[in-house]
Amino acid sequence: MEMITILVLVGSLSFLLLLGIPVGFALGLSGILSILTIGPQFLMQIPLTFTKSFSDPVLIAVPMFVLMGEILYRGKVGQNLFDVANAWLSRARGGTGIASVFAFTFFAAIVGSSMASVLTIGKIAIPEMARQGYSKRLSYGLTAVGGSLGILIPPSIPLLIYASFTDASPGQLFIAGFLPGLMIAAMLALWAAWSAPALARVQPFSASAAAMATLRAIPDLLLPVVVLGGIYAGIYTPTEAAAVGVVYAALLTVVFRRTLRPSELPGVLAAAFKSNAMLLTIVLGALLFGAALTLIGLPQLLADLLHEARPSPTMLLVIFFAIWLVMGCFLEVLSVMLITLPVFFPMAQATGIDPIWFGIYMVICMEIAVITPPVGMNLFAIKALLPEESLQTITRAALPSVLVLLAAAVLLWAFPQIALVLVR
């Protein structure tokens, strides 16, 4: 009976995805079909699962972070961040590329979304790098990987989802993501300095202009301090931090900067509502899918088999990486996470892998997923910025940058304290 139910679950999900059914609906329908196969009486699990999950305050923070990111994107906050970095780094070799990395890193510490980072900072950085003669491989690669930092450096929406589904501490996950994110940013900055054209070395520098740019950007620079500082200091929870961030972002863009008109706020709310509806549909479908997996007993069965087989944690992580890499070519990040978490997380626990470290490792692998074709969301974001450029050209140019993330994953495996030292 278990094997029949597993076949129904996997087969129906694969069939629905091949038909082009949206991921959230495909997950939910395959979960319901599997639960019906086990027994209609188990449908009572559905409302209980929804009630438990959507009363989780960690999950409630996600829509507010999405709204904050939409406000900052429409309010053009990224321009000030890029201007500050470019003003100070203009005479360094690859200064514009390094400034782009700084802007991506800092914006990641505000919004928690890779596509928002690409669309906001990439809109400024790509034309500037092109003007200075940067190759497409370098400029598109820096943008694709730099934007992916939005899902690793806190506040990170995937880390919040991971915390909600695994009962890990969101505060600890946020702390753990900080150093790995900075490590990837440093690797990107070194790549920019090494590969930048000669023209990028001789830009004029003005200390007064740099100081003025910094003063203008102080309210923008304070945003991650307000959001994350309160979490790290224990003043408020991640959910409360999201609410504080929305209020601060609205005041900054509507009242102080006036880059966002009050008449535009309904459009901002509509866009945020659309993004949240799509995201929460995937979460709902994943909850049904996970409930079916739990009723089948597949996670526990695999954990018991692993306990008997005793594979090394390294072998298990390699297998996980290979599966995530393949799935990332066809599904977006949250779908991959929510499909695999109910199975992979108990297996990781059974082999003694630290749950906080595992969350960071998983998100770095998801960073690779947002770049790999044919469904690399950051590639589509770059395409949206450059409608005249073919997606094939963008893909070929950006793919070599995946090596940076592969190196980061290897370093995290070799030196787990990169993620854990601040937590411990």
C-alpha positions in Angstrom: 0.0 0.0 0.0 2.8 2.4 0.9 4.5 1.8 -2.5 1.2 2.4 -4.4 0.7 5.7 -2.5 4.3 6.8 -3.2 3.8 6.1 -6.9 0.5 8.1 -6.9 2.3 11.0 -5.1 5.3 11.1 -7.4 3.5 10.2 -10.6 0.7 12.7 -10.1 3.1 15.5 -9.3 5.3 14.8 -12.3 2.3 14.6 -14.6 0.8 17.8 -13.4 4.1 19.7 -13.7 4.5 18.3 -17.2 1.0 19.7 -18.1 2.2 23.1 -17.0 0.0 23.3 -13.9 1.4 25.9 -11.5 3.7 24.4 -8.9 1.5 25.2 -5.9 -1.6 23.6 -7.4 0.4 20.6 -8.6 1.8 20.0 -5.1 -1.6 20.4 -3.5 -3.5 18.2 -5.9 -0.9 15.4 -5.8 -1.0 15.6 -2.0 -4.8 15.3 -1.9 -4.8 12.3 -4.3 -2.2 10.5 -2.2 -4.2 11.2 1.0 -7.3 9.8 -0.6 -5.4 6.7 -1.6 -4.4 6.2 2.0 -8.0 6.8 3.2 -10.5 9.6 3.0 -10.7 9.9 6.7 -7.2 11.3 6.7 -8.4 14.4 4.9 -9.0 15.8 8.4 -5.2 16.3 8.5 -5.5 19.2 6.0 -7.3 21.8 8.1 -5.2 20.8 11.1 -2.0 21.3 9.1 -3.1 24.6 7.7 -4.1 25.9 11.1 -0.8 24.9 12.7 1.4 26.3 9.9 -0.4 29.6 9.3 -0.5 30.4 13.0 3.3 30.3 13.0 4.5 33.9 13.5 7.7 33.2 11.5 5.6 32.5 8.4 3.6 35.6 9.0 6.8 37.7 8.5 7.2 36.6 4.9 4.4 38.7 3.3 5.7 41.8 5.2 9.2 41.3 3.9 7.8 40.9 0.4 5.9 44.2 0.8 9.0 46.0 2.1 11.0 44.8 -0.9 8.3 46.1 -3.2 8.3 49.5 -1.6 12.1 49.8 -1.7 12.2 48.6 -5.4 9.5 51.1 -6.5 11.1 53.8 -4.3 14.5 53.4 -6.1 16.5 53.0 -2.9 19.2 51.0 -4.8 20.5 54.2 -6.6 21.8 55.8 -3.4 23.5 52.6 -2.3 25.3 52.2 -5.6 26.3 55.9 -5.7 28.0 55.6 -2.2 30.0 52.5 -3.1 31.0 53.9 -6.5 32.1 57.2 -5.1 34.5 55.6 -2.6 35.8 52.8 -4.9 36.1 54.8 -8.2 39.9 54.6 -8.3 40.2 51.0 -7.4 40.8 48.4 -10.1 37.3 47.1 -11.0 35.8 49.8 -8.8 32.4 49.9 -10.5 32.2 46.1 -10.3 33.2 46.1 -6.6 30.7 48.9 -6.0 28.0 46.8 -7.7 28.8 43.9 -5.3 28.6 46.2 -2.3 25.2 47.5 -3.5 23.9 44.0 -4.0 25.2 42.9 -0.6 23.7 45.9 1.2 20.4 45.6 -0.6 20.3 41.9 0.2 20.4 42.9 3.9 17.2 44.8 3.3 14.8 42.8 1.1 15.5 39.1 1.3 14.7 38.5 -2.4 17.1 37.7 -5.3 14.9 39.0 -8.1 14.2 42.3 -6.3 18.0 42.7 -5.9 18.7 42.0 -9.6 16.0 44.3 -10.8 16.9 47.2 -8.4 20.7 47.2 -8.4 21.2 45.5 -11.8 19.2 48.3 -13.5 21.9 50.7 -12.3 25.0 48.6 -12.3 24.8 46.8 -15.7 24.6 50.0 -17.9 27.5 51.5 -15.9 29.7 48.4 -16.2 28.9 48.3 -20.0 29.9 52.0 -20.3 33.3 51.2 -18.8 33.9 48.2 -21.1 33.2 45.3 -18.8 32.6 42.0 -20.6 29.1 40.6 -20.5 30.5 37.5 -18.7 31.7 39.7 -15.9 28.8 42.2 -15.7 26.0 39.6 -16.1 27.8 37.1 -13.7 28.3 39.7 -11.0 24.6 40.6 -11.3 23.3 37.1 -11.3 25.4 36.0 -8.3 25.2 39.3 -6.5 21.4 39.3 -6.8 21.3 35.7 -5.4 22.8 37.1 -2.1 19.3 38.3 -1.4 18.2 34.8 -0.4 21.2 34.2 1.9 22.1 37.4 3.7 19.4 38.1 6.3 16.6 38.9 6.2 16.1 36.0 3.9 12.7 34.8 2.8 13.9 31.2 2.1 15.6 31.1 5.5 12.2 32.1 7.1 10.5 29.4 5.2 13.1 26.9 6.3 12.7 28.0 9.9 8.9 27.6 9.7 9.1 24.1 8.3 11.9 22.7 10.5 11.3 24.6 13.8 14.9 26.0 13.6 15.5 29.4 15.1 15.1 32.2 12.5 17.3 34.4 14.5 20.1 31.8 14.5 19.6 31.2 10.8 19.9 34.9 10.1 23.1 35.1 12.2 24.5 32.0 10.4 23.8 33.4 6.9 25.8 36.6 7.6 29.4 35.4 7.2 28.8 33.0 4.2 27.1 35.9 2.4 30.0 38.2 3.1 32.4 35.4 1.9 30.6 35.2 -1.4 30.6 39.0 -1.8 34.3 39.1 -1.2 34.9 36.4 -3.8 32.8 38.4 -6.3 34.8 41.6 -5.5 38.1 39.8 -6.1 36.7 38.5 -9.4 35.7 42.0 -10.4 39.1 43.4 -9.5 40.9 40.7 -11.4 38.8 40.7 -14.5 37.9 44.4 -14.9 39.2 46.2 -18.0 41.9 48.8 -17.7 39.4 51.7 -18.1 37.9 50.8 -14.8 41.2 51.7 -13.0 41.4 55.4 -13.8 38.1 56.8 -12.7 38.5 60.2 -10.8 38.0 60.3 -7.0 36.7 63.1 -5.0 36.6 62.8 -1.2 34.0 65.6 -0.9 31.8 63.9 -3.5 32.1 60.6 -1.7 31.3 62.2 1.7 28.3 63.9 0.3 27.0 60.7 -1.3 27.4 58.9 2.0 25.5 61.7 3.9 22.7 61.5 1.4 22.5 57.8 1.8 22.5 57.6 5.6 18.7 56.9 5.9 19.2 54.1 3.3 22.2 52.7 5.1 20.3 52.7 8.4 17.6 50.4 7.1 19.4 47.0 7.7 20.6 48.4 11.0 17.0 49.1 12.1 15.6 45.7 10.8 18.5 43.3 11.7 19.9 45.3 14.6 16.7 44.9 16.6 16.6 41.2 15.9 20.2 40.6 17.0 19.8 42.8 20.0 16.7 40.9 21.1 14.5 44.0 20.9 12.0 42.4 18.5 11.3 39.1 16.7 11.8 38.6 13.0 8.0 39.1 12.5 8.1 42.4 14.4 11.2 43.4 12.5 9.4 42.9 9.2 6.6 45.2 10.3 9.2 47.8 11.5 10.9 47.5 8.1 7.7 48.1 6.2 7.0 51.3 8.2 10.6 52.5 7.8 10.6 51.8 4.1 7.3 53.7 3.6 8.5 56.7 5.5 11.9 56.7 3.7 10.4 56.5 0.2 7.1 58.4 0.5 7.9 61.0 3.1 11.6 61.6 3.3 12.9 60.8 -0.3 9.6 61.3 -2.1 10.7 58.8 -4.7 7.3 57.0 -4.3 4.2 59.0 -4.6 1.1 58.3 -2.4 -0.9 57.7 -5.6 1.5 54.8 -6.4 0.9 52.9 -3.1 -2.2 51.0 -4.4 0.0 49.7 -7.2 2.7 48.7 -4.7 0.2 46.9 -2.5 -1.3 45.1 -5.6 2.1 43.9 -6.7 3.0 42.7 -3.2 -0.4 41.0 -2.9 0.2 39.2 -6.2 3.7 38.0 -5.2 2.4 36.9 -1.8 -0.5 35.0 -3.3 1.9 33.1 -5.6 4.3 32.4 -2.8 1.6 31.3 -0.3 0.0 29.1 -2.9 3.2 27.2 -3.2 3.4 27.0 0.6 -0.2 25.7 0.9 0.5 23.1 -1.8 3.7 22.1 -0.1 1.9 21.7 3.2 -0.5 19.2 1.5 2.4 17.4 -0.1 4.3 17.2 3.2 1.2 16.0 5.0 0.9 13.2 2.4 4.6 12.3 2.9 4.2 12.2 6.6 1.1 9.9 6.4 3.0 7.6 4.1 5.9 7.6 6.6 8.5 8.2 3.8 10.7 10.6 5.8 10.9 8.3 8.8 11.4 5.2 6.5 14.3 6.9 4.7 15.8 8.1 8.0 15.7 4.5 9.4 17.3 3.1 6.2 20.1 5.7 6.5 20.6 4.8 10.1 21.2 1.2 9.1 23.3 2.0 6.0 25.3 4.7 7.9 26.4 6.7 4.8 28.9 9.5 5.5 27.4 13.0 5.9 29.6 14.1 2.9 28.1 11.5 0.6 24.6 12.5 1.7 25.3 16.2 1.1 26.7 15.3 -2.4 23.5 13.4 -3.2 21.3 16.3 -1.9 23.3 18.8 -4.0 22.9 16.7 -7.2 19.2 16.4 -6.7 18.8 20.2 -5.9 20.9 21.0 -9.0 18.7 19.0 -11.3 15.4 20.3 -9.7 16.7 23.9 -9.8 16.9 23.7 -13.6 13.1 23.3 -13.8 11.6 24.7 -10.6 12.1 27.9 -8.6 13.7 28.1 -5.2 10.7 27.8 -2.8 9.3 24.9 -4.8 12.6 22.9 -4.6 12.9 23.7 -0.9 9.4 22.7 0.0 9.3 19.5 -2.0 12.6 18.2 -0.6 12.6 19.5 3.0 10.1 17.0 4.4 12.4 14.2 3.1 15.9 15.6 3.3 15.7 17.3 6.7 15.0 14.1 8.7 17.7 12.3 6.7 20.2 15.1 7.6 19.2 14.9 11.2 19.7 11.1 11.2 23.3 11.5 10.2 24.0 14.2 12.8 24.2 17.3 10.4 23.7 20.5 12.3 20.2 21.9 11.3 21.4 25.6 11.3 24.4 24.7 9.1 22.2 22.6 6.8 19.8 25.5 6.3 22.7 27.7 5.1 24.1 25.0 2.9 20.7 24.4 1.3 20.2 28.1 0.6 23.7 28.4 -1.1 22.6 25.5 -3.3 19.4 27.4 -4.0 21.5 30.4 -5.1 22.8 28.1 -7.8 19.2 27.2 -8.7 18.3 30.8 -9.5 21.1 31.0 -12.1 20.8 27.6 -13.8 18.7 27.4 -17.0 16.1 26.9 -18.2 14.2 28.3 -15.1 16.9 30.5 -13.6 14.9 33.3 -12.2 17.8 35.7 -12.0 18.5 35.1 -15.7 14.9 36.1 -16.5 15.3 39.2 -14.3 18.4 40.3 -16.3 16.5 39.6 -19.5 13.7 42.0 -18.1 16.4 44.7 -17.7 17.8 44.0 -21.2 14.9 43.2 -23.5 17.1 43.5 -26.6 19.5 40.8 -25.3 18.7 37.2 -26.0 18.2 34.9 -23.1 20.8 32.5 -24.6 23.4 35.2 -24.5 22.6 36.1 -20.9 22.7 32.4 -19.9 26.1 31.7 -21.6 27.6 34.9 -20.1 26.3 34.3 -16.5 26.8 30.5 -16.2 30.6 30.7 -15.4 29.7 32.7 -12.3 28.2 29.5 -10.8 31.8 28.5 -10.0 31.8 31.2 -7.3 28.8 29.6 -5.6 30.3 26.1 -6.0 33.5 27.2 -4.3 31.4 28.8 -1.5 29.5 25.5 -1.0 32.8 23.6 -0.8 34.3 26.1 1.6 31.2 25.9 3.8 31.5 22.1 3.8 35.2 22.1 4.6 34.9 24.9 7.2 31.5 24.7 8.8 32.4 27.3 11.4 32.0 29.9 8.6 28.3 29.6 9.3 28.3 28.5 12.9 31.0 30.6 14.6 28.7 33.6 15.2 25.8 31.4 16.3 27.9 29.4 18.8 
